[in-house]
Amino acid sequence: MEAVRQDSRAPDDLVVDIDWSSYAGKRRHCPWFLFSIVLLAGYGLKIFIHGAEGHTPERLYLSDTLRTFGLSPASDWDQVRHQLDHQGFSYLPLEGFAPRLADLIDLRPVLGLRSPVHSLSRLINPLHAPVVLQGIFHPLTRIFISRPGSCWGIAELRSSAAKAEKLSATRTMK
């Protein structure tokens, strides 16, 4: 992860409170988490969102949802800074700071399954936020991320198998 962070060329002086990943896209529901992000930003928290786009057909990705509300994803760190200063949150797709990882994620249709790159990408936290929020559906992924994640200051969001899109916080980190 550290190599990816260094390669991302994230500005050292860009400070955020929360790192929030959005890599899956939504199949059955809208990305309602965006309203949570707007609410938190309204209370003065700075939120950096990163994710992948379009690797799985027939899903709704965050860029599309932002555009519906007249917003746009950032394309570089300067735009991230501007959006954080003006709206309290910014979404930079993975290809904007880790294009090689984005290329690997884009192989999902070819491989027919998720790769470990998906899990790695969620944990990058390029701006070193003190809190990382994860929405995790797959039970085994939860185990692999939550145990080591507790050492890294990751807040785990857990979902039930039947309600994959509705998350509730089960633990918060300092």
C-alpha positions as CSV (number, residue, x, y, z in Angstrom):
1,M,0.0,0.0,0.0
2,E,2.8,2.4,0.8
3,A,4.2,2.0,-2.7
4,V,0.8,2.9,-4.2
5,R,0.5,5.9,-1.9
6,Q,3.9,7.2,-2.9
7,D,3.1,6.6,-6.6
8,S,-0.2,8.5,-6.2
9,R,1.7,11.8,-5.7
10,A,-0.9,13.0,-3.2
11,P,0.0,16.4,-1.8
12,D,1.4,16.2,1.7
13,D,-0.5,19.3,2.8
14,L,-3.9,18.0,1.7
15,V,-5.7,17.0,5.0
16,V,-8.9,15.1,5.3
17,D,-10.8,13.6,8.2
18,I,-12.3,10.5,6.5
19,D,-11.1,8.3,3.7
20,W,-14.2,6.6,2.0
21,S,-13.9,4.0,-0.7
22,S,-16.5,3.3,-3.4
23,Y,-15.3,0.4,-5.6
24,A,-18.3,-1.8,-6.2
25,G,-21.0,0.2,-7.9
26,K,-24.6,-0.4,-7.0
27,R,-26.6,-3.1,-8.6
28,R,-30.0,-2.8,-7.0
29,H,-30.0,0.5,-5.1
30,C,-28.7,4.0,-5.5
31,P,-25.5,4.9,-3.7
32,W,-27.4,6.4,-0.8
33,F,-24.1,6.7,1.1
34,L,-23.6,10.0,-0.8
35,F,-26.2,11.6,1.4
36,S,-24.2,10.6,4.5
37,I,-21.1,12.1,3.0
38,V,-22.9,15.4,2.3
39,L,-24.3,15.4,5.8
40,L,-20.9,14.8,7.4
41,A,-19.3,17.5,5.1
42,G,-22.1,19.9,6.3
43,Y,-20.8,19.4,9.8
44,G,-17.3,20.5,8.7
45,L,-15.6,17.1,8.1
46,K,-13.4,16.8,5.0
47,I,-14.1,13.5,3.2
48,F,-12.0,12.0,0.4
49,I,-13.7,9.4,-1.7
50,H,-11.9,7.1,-4.1
51,G,-13.2,4.2,-6.2
52,A,-13.3,2.4,-9.5
53,E,-15.7,3.1,-12.4
54,G,-17.5,0.9,-14.9
55,H,-15.7,-2.4,-14.4
56,T,-19.0,-4.3,-14.0
57,P,-21.8,-3.8,-16.4
58,E,-25.3,-2.6,-15.3
59,R,-24.1,-1.0,-12.1
60,L,-24.5,2.6,-11.0
61,Y,-21.2,4.2,-10.1
62,L,-20.6,7.3,-8.0
63,S,-19.5,9.5,-10.9
64,D,-22.9,9.1,-12.5
65,T,-24.7,9.9,-9.3
66,L,-22.6,13.0,-8.7
67,R,-23.5,14.2,-12.2
68,T,-27.2,13.7,-11.5
69,F,-26.8,16.3,-8.7
70,G,-24.8,18.7,-10.9
71,L,-21.5,17.7,-9.3
72,S,-18.5,16.0,-10.9
73,P,-15.7,13.8,-9.8
74,A,-12.2,15.3,-9.6
75,S,-9.6,14.4,-12.2
76,D,-6.5,15.4,-10.3
77,W,-5.3,16.5,-6.9
78,D,-5.9,20.2,-7.6
79,Q,-9.5,19.6,-8.2
80,V,-9.7,17.4,-5.1
81,R,-8.3,20.4,-3.1
82,H,-10.8,22.8,-4.7
83,Q,-13.8,20.5,-4.0
84,L,-12.7,19.8,-0.4
85,D,-12.4,23.6,0.2
86,H,-15.8,24.4,-1.4
87,Q,-18.1,21.4,-0.7
88,G,-16.2,19.4,2.0
89,F,-15.9,16.2,0.0
90,S,-14.2,15.1,-3.2
91,Y,-14.4,11.9,-5.3
92,L,-11.3,11.0,-7.3
93,P,-11.6,7.8,-9.4
94,L,-8.7,5.4,-9.0
95,E,-7.4,6.1,-12.5
96,G,-6.8,9.7,-11.3
97,F,-4.1,8.6,-8.8
98,A,-3.3,4.9,-9.4
99,P,-3.9,4.2,-13.1
100,R,-2.1,0.9,-13.0
101,L,-4.4,-0.4,-10.3
102,A,-7.4,0.9,-12.3
103,D,-6.2,-1.1,-15.3
104,L,-6.0,-4.3,-13.1
105,I,-9.5,-3.7,-11.8
106,D,-10.8,-3.2,-15.3
107,L,-9.8,-6.8,-16.0
108,R,-12.7,-8.1,-13.9
109,P,-14.9,-8.9,-17.0
110,V,-12.0,-10.8,-18.5
111,L,-11.2,-12.7,-15.3
112,G,-14.8,-13.2,-14.4
113,L,-14.2,-12.3,-10.7
114,R,-12.8,-9.7,-8.4
115,S,-9.1,-9.8,-7.8
116,P,-7.1,-9.0,-4.6
117,V,-6.5,-5.6,-6.2
118,H,-10.1,-4.6,-5.2
119,S,-9.3,-5.2,-1.5
120,L,-5.9,-3.4,-1.7
121,S,-7.4,-0.4,-3.4
122,R,-10.0,0.1,-0.7
123,L,-7.1,0.4,1.9
124,I,-4.8,2.9,0.1
125,N,-5.9,6.0,2.1
126,P,-3.6,8.2,0.0
127,L,-4.2,11.3,2.1
128,H,-3.5,9.5,5.4
129,A,-7.0,10.2,6.9
130,P,-7.3,9.3,10.6
131,V,-10.5,7.3,9.8
132,V,-11.1,4.9,6.9
133,L,-14.7,3.9,6.2
134,Q,-15.4,0.6,4.5
135,G,-18.7,-0.9,3.3
136,I,-18.1,-4.6,3.3
137,F,-20.6,-7.2,2.1
138,H,-18.6,-10.4,1.7
139,P,-18.1,-12.2,5.1
140,L,-14.6,-13.4,4.4
141,T,-13.5,-10.0,3.1
142,R,-14.7,-8.5,6.4
143,I,-12.5,-10.8,8.3
144,F,-9.4,-10.1,6.2
145,I,-9.9,-6.3,6.4
146,S,-11.3,-5.8,9.9
147,R,-8.6,-7.7,11.8
148,P,-5.5,-6.0,10.3
149,G,-7.6,-2.8,9.8
150,S,-8.0,-2.3,13.5
151,C,-4.3,-1.7,13.6
152,W,-4.6,0.9,10.9
153,G,-7.5,2.9,12.4
154,I,-10.1,1.5,10.1
155,A,-13.8,1.8,11.1
156,E,-15.7,-1.2,9.9
157,L,-19.1,-1.0,8.5
158,R,-20.9,-4.3,8.5
159,S,-23.9,-5.3,6.4
160,S,-26.3,-8.2,6.7
161,A,-26.4,-10.7,3.8
162,A,-30.0,-9.8,3.0
163,K,-29.5,-6.0,3.2
164,A,-26.2,-5.5,1.4
165,E,-26.8,-1.8,0.7
166,K,-27.9,-0.8,4.3
167,L,-24.9,-0.5,6.5
168,S,-24.6,0.1,10.2
169,A,-21.5,1.0,12.1
170,T,-20.2,-1.8,14.4
171,R,-17.0,-0.2,15.6
172,T,-15.5,3.3,15.5
173,M,-11.8,3.9,15.8
174,K,-9.9,6.8,17.5
